[in-house]
Structure formats: C-alpha cells, structure tokens
Amino acid sequence: MGIKISAPGMELAMAGSALYKCANQSDIDNAVAQIEDDLCDILDKYVDKTQEGVCVQASTIGSLEALLEFLKTSNIKVAAINIGPVHKKDVMKAMKSTSSGGDKVHKEFATMLCFDVRVMPEAQKFAEENEIKVFTAKIIYHLFDQFTEYFKQCQDSRKVE
C-alpha cells in the first residue's frame, strides 16, 4: 500500500522505511534505532565491502532488499548500496573496482545497478568520463539481463586478451 505524506522535515525521511507513531522523544529514538538496525541487517546480509562487487541503488528499502536478494541468489557480489537518486558520490563508489590495480581489475564490477531511481546528469557525465557502466530499469529482471550480458562481454574480452 502506498501513501503520500506531507510534513516538515520530510527530506530526512528514508523512502520505504517503516512508519512509526511517536508520542515523545523516547519513541522517536526507538524508531530511529529500529530503522538503523534494519539497514544494518541488510548490509550484513548482502554487502561485502572487502571484495569486488557491483554498486546497487534503489528507490526504497523494500525494492533494494528485493534486488539484493535476487542478486544474492544469482551469485552477483555487491560492494555498496544506497537509496534514492544517483549522485556523483554514488558513482565514485563504483570506481574502486577500476583503481584496485594489478590483475584484480574487473571492469564488470565498475558498474551501478539502479532500480527505479533517477540518475542525476552530473552523475551520468562523471560515470561516462570514468568508464563506469550505469544500468537503469524499472523491472528487476531487465536490470539483471542488462548486467549479465555486459558481464559476459567483459569475460569474453578478457579471454581474448
């Protein structure tokens, strides 16, 4: 179910997070802690910052979790996640796969999988300048198909080299 809420300070709200009714500051603190715990659970379950992987961005927590679960079952490693529109700072996270040096450079991991989010023009330009591939889609399977095709191209290219 979806609802639209208009209130002061909404820019601080996280899209797709739970909605809590808080009567006092203690309730607010408990709600914030619960949302943070939910995010930490997602990070612990799906993201491994020590390995190469794709960067994933989605519009809400629910869609992010759905995409991450799909990627996990498809054995695609994830190095970073975020919620909301793609900005230049988000693209910079994907650059670590191109700057790791040596034999470990895999350009297929210098990618962003963006599900149902807008890619800001400065982020798109920065990605193109730095050869970061940005895939966008409104359907998870389309995003997955685009990435797997690109992944195969990168592997085939390495075999030829």
C-alpha positions as CSV (number, residue, x, y, z in Angstrom):
1,M,0.0,0.0,0.0
2,G,1.3,3.5,-0.7
3,I,0.5,6.8,0.9
4,K,1.9,10.2,0.4
5,I,2.8,12.2,3.5
6,S,3.4,15.9,3.5
7,A,5.1,17.4,6.6
8,P,8.1,19.5,7.7
9,G,11.5,17.7,7.7
10,M,10.5,15.0,5.2
11,E,13.8,15.4,3.4
12,L,15.2,13.5,6.4
13,A,12.8,10.5,5.9
14,M,14.0,7.4,4.2
15,A,11.9,6.1,1.4
16,G,10.3,2.8,2.0
17,S,11.2,2.6,5.7
18,A,8.6,1.7,8.3
19,L,6.2,4.4,9.6
20,Y,6.1,4.8,13.3
21,K,3.8,6.8,15.5
22,C,5.9,8.6,18.2
23,A,4.4,10.4,21.1
24,N,7.7,11.6,22.7
25,Q,11.4,11.8,22.1
26,S,12.0,8.3,23.6
27,D,9.6,6.8,21.0
28,I,11.5,8.7,18.2
29,D,14.8,7.4,19.5
30,N,13.5,3.9,19.5
31,A,12.1,4.2,16.0
32,V,15.4,5.6,14.6
33,A,17.2,2.7,16.3
34,Q,14.9,0.2,14.7
35,I,15.3,1.6,11.2
36,E,19.1,1.7,11.7
37,D,19.0,-1.9,12.8
38,D,17.0,-2.9,9.7
39,L,19.6,-1.2,7.5
40,C,22.5,-2.9,9.3
41,D,20.8,-6.2,8.8
42,I,20.6,-5.5,5.1
43,L,24.3,-4.5,5.0
44,D,25.4,-7.6,6.9
45,K,23.3,-10.0,4.8
46,Y,24.0,-8.7,1.3
47,V,27.1,-6.4,1.1
48,D,30.7,-7.4,1.3
49,K,32.9,-4.3,1.1
50,T,36.1,-6.4,1.2
51,Q,35.5,-7.9,-2.3
52,E,34.8,-6.6,-5.7
53,G,31.2,-6.2,-6.5
54,V,28.6,-4.0,-8.1
55,C,27.0,-1.0,-6.6
56,V,23.2,-1.1,-6.1
57,Q,20.9,1.8,-5.8
58,A,17.1,1.6,-5.4
59,S,14.2,3.9,-4.7
60,T,13.0,2.3,-1.4
61,I,14.3,-0.1,1.2
62,G,11.8,-2.8,0.1
63,S,12.9,-2.6,-3.6
64,L,16.6,-2.5,-2.5
65,E,16.1,-5.7,-0.5
66,A,14.2,-7.4,-3.3
67,L,17.0,-6.6,-5.8
68,L,19.7,-7.6,-3.3
69,E,18.0,-11.0,-2.7
70,F,17.8,-11.6,-6.4
71,L,21.5,-10.7,-6.9
72,K,22.4,-13.0,-4.0
73,T,20.6,-16.0,-5.5
74,S,22.3,-15.2,-8.8
75,N,25.8,-15.1,-7.2
76,I,26.4,-11.5,-8.1
77,K,28.6,-9.8,-5.4
78,V,27.5,-6.4,-4.1
79,A,30.1,-3.9,-2.7
80,A,27.9,-0.9,-1.9
81,I,24.2,0.1,-1.6
82,N,22.2,3.3,-1.4
83,I,18.7,4.5,-1.6
84,G,17.4,7.4,-3.7
85,P,18.6,9.2,-6.8
86,V,22.2,8.5,-8.1
87,H,24.6,11.4,-7.5
88,K,28.3,11.8,-8.3
89,K,29.3,10.5,-4.9
90,D,27.5,7.2,-5.6
91,V,29.3,6.7,-8.9
92,M,32.6,7.3,-7.1
93,K,31.9,4.1,-5.0
94,A,31.9,2.1,-8.2
95,M,35.3,3.4,-9.2
96,K,37.1,1.3,-6.7
97,S,36.9,-1.7,-9.0
98,T,38.9,0.2,-11.6
99,S,41.5,1.6,-9.3
100,S,42.4,-1.6,-7.4
101,G,45.3,-2.1,-9.7
102,G,47.2,-5.3,-10.8
103,D,45.5,-8.4,-12.1
104,K,42.4,-7.8,-10.0
105,V,40.9,-5.1,-12.2
106,H,37.5,-6.3,-13.4
107,K,35.6,-3.6,-15.2
108,E,32.4,-5.7,-14.9
109,F,32.3,-4.6,-11.3
110,A,32.8,-1.0,-12.1
111,T,29.0,-0.8,-12.5
112,M,25.9,0.5,-10.9
113,L,22.6,-1.3,-10.9
114,C,20.0,1.4,-10.5
115,F,16.5,0.1,-9.8
116,D,13.6,2.6,-10.2
117,V,15.8,5.7,-9.5
118,R,16.8,8.8,-11.4
119,V,20.4,9.2,-12.4
120,M,21.4,12.9,-12.0
121,P,23.0,14.5,-15.1
122,E,26.3,15.2,-13.3
123,A,26.5,11.6,-12.1
124,Q,25.8,10.3,-15.6
125,K,28.5,12.5,-17.0
126,F,31.0,11.5,-14.4
127,A,30.2,7.8,-15.0
128,E,30.8,8.2,-18.7
129,E,34.1,10.1,-18.2
130,N,35.4,7.4,-15.8
131,E,34.0,4.4,-17.8
132,I,31.6,3.3,-15.1
133,K,28.7,1.5,-16.5
134,V,25.3,2.6,-15.2
135,F,22.3,0.2,-15.8
136,T,18.8,1.5,-15.0
137,A,15.5,-0.3,-15.1
138,K,12.1,-0.3,-13.5
139,I,11.9,-4.1,-13.6
140,I,14.5,-6.2,-11.7
141,Y,14.7,-8.8,-14.4
142,H,15.5,-6.2,-17.1
143,L,18.3,-4.8,-14.9
144,F,19.6,-8.3,-14.3
145,D,19.5,-9.2,-18.1
146,Q,21.4,-6.0,-19.0
147,F,24.1,-6.7,-16.4
148,T,24.6,-10.4,-17.2
149,E,25.0,-9.5,-20.9
150,Y,27.6,-6.9,-20.0
151,F,29.3,-9.3,-17.5
152,K,29.6,-12.0,-20.3
153,Q,31.1,-9.4,-22.7
154,C,33.7,-8.4,-20.2
155,Q,34.7,-12.0,-19.5
156,D,34.8,-12.8,-23.2
157,S,37.0,-9.7,-23.8
158,R,39.4,-10.9,-21.1
159,K,39.6,-14.4,-22.6
160,V,40.5,-12.9,-26.0
161,E,43.3,-10.7,-24.4
